[in-house]
Amino acid sequence: MTDDNSVLGLATVRRNRGISLKQISDSTKIGIRALEAIEQGEFRKLPGGIYATSYIRQYARAIDYDEGVILALYFRQTTLGEARTASSKSTYRTWGTPSTATGR
């Protein structure tokens, strides 16, 4: 298995420390797919909100890695994704006709 898809060399760091994804999954109760997504930087595969940041923090602690570095990457990617989504939406808002807006 190669680390071609691993961001920040996380898979290599984990393996060099003798830690398997199963061990991390067992201790954190985070699914292996989510752990793989973190290693590959595919944060959109994680559950949203506080769960994503919690998973990242737990993973970083499990491999004794600076959680701030991984979180910075996560926030950069999610902020860019939100910016792209916002720019693709229309800037005009559609309002109802006066009769539907007042409920008459």
C-alpha positions as CSV (number, residue, x, y, z in Angstrom):
1,M,0.0,0.0,0.0
2,T,1.4,3.4,-0.9
3,D,0.7,6.8,0.6
4,D,0.0,8.5,-2.8
5,N,-3.4,9.6,-1.5
6,S,-2.3,10.5,2.0
7,V,-2.2,14.2,2.9
8,L,0.5,15.5,5.2
9,G,2.0,12.0,5.2
10,L,-0.5,11.0,7.9
11,A,-0.6,7.3,6.9
12,T,3.2,7.1,7.0
13,V,3.4,8.8,10.4
14,R,0.8,6.4,11.8
15,R,2.5,3.3,10.4
16,N,5.9,4.5,11.6
17,R,4.5,4.7,15.1
18,G,3.2,1.2,14.8
19,I,-0.5,2.1,14.9
20,S,-3.1,0.5,12.7
21,L,-6.4,2.1,11.6
22,K,-8.2,-0.8,13.5
23,Q,-6.4,0.2,16.7
24,I,-7.5,3.8,16.3
25,S,-11.0,2.7,15.4
26,D,-11.3,0.5,18.4
27,S,-10.1,3.2,20.8
28,T,-12.0,6.1,19.4
29,K,-15.1,4.3,18.0
30,I,-14.6,6.1,14.7
31,G,-15.2,4.0,11.6
32,I,-12.2,3.0,9.5
33,R,-13.7,4.7,6.4
34,A,-13.8,8.0,8.3
35,L,-10.2,7.5,9.4
36,E,-9.1,6.7,5.9
37,A,-10.9,9.9,4.7
38,I,-8.9,11.9,7.2
39,E,-5.7,10.4,6.0
40,Q,-6.6,11.1,2.4
41,G,-7.8,14.6,3.1
42,E,-11.3,13.7,1.8
43,F,-13.1,15.6,4.6
44,R,-16.4,15.8,2.7
45,K,-16.8,12.1,3.5
46,L,-16.9,12.9,7.2
47,P,-20.1,13.7,9.0
48,G,-20.6,17.5,9.3
49,G,-20.1,20.1,11.9
50,I,-18.6,19.3,15.3
51,Y,-18.3,15.6,14.4
52,A,-15.8,16.2,11.7
53,T,-13.5,18.3,13.9
54,S,-13.9,15.9,16.8
55,Y,-12.9,13.0,14.5
56,I,-9.9,14.9,13.3
57,R,-8.8,15.8,16.8
58,Q,-9.1,12.2,18.0
59,Y,-7.2,10.9,15.0
60,A,-4.4,13.4,15.5
61,R,-4.1,12.5,19.2
62,A,-4.1,8.8,18.4
63,I,-1.1,9.2,16.2
64,D,0.5,11.9,18.4
65,Y,0.3,14.5,15.6
66,D,-0.4,18.2,15.8
67,E,-4.2,18.4,15.5
68,G,-3.9,22.1,14.5
69,V,-2.1,21.2,11.3
70,I,-4.9,18.8,10.2
71,L,-7.6,21.1,11.3
72,A,-6.1,24.0,9.4
73,L,-6.2,21.9,6.2
74,Y,-9.8,20.9,7.0
75,F,-10.9,24.5,7.5
76,R,-9.1,25.6,4.4
77,Q,-10.8,22.9,2.3
78,T,-14.3,23.4,3.8
79,T,-14.0,27.2,3.5
80,L,-13.0,26.9,-0.1
81,G,-15.9,24.5,-0.7
82,E,-18.4,26.9,0.8
83,A,-17.0,29.8,-1.2
84,R,-17.4,27.9,-4.4
85,T,-20.9,26.9,-3.5
86,A,-21.9,30.4,-2.6
87,S,-20.4,31.9,-5.8
88,S,-22.3,29.4,-8.0
89,K,-25.6,30.4,-6.4
90,S,-27.5,33.4,-7.8
91,T,-27.0,36.6,-6.0
92,Y,-30.6,37.6,-6.8
93,R,-33.3,36.7,-4.4
94,T,-36.7,35.8,-5.8
95,W,-39.6,37.4,-3.9
96,G,-43.2,36.6,-4.2
97,T,-45.7,39.0,-5.7
98,P,-47.2,41.5,-3.3
99,S,-50.4,39.4,-2.9
100,T,-48.5,36.2,-2.0
101,A,-46.0,38.1,0.2
102,T,-48.8,39.5,2.4
103,G,-50.8,36.2,2.3
104,R,-53.8,37.8,0.6
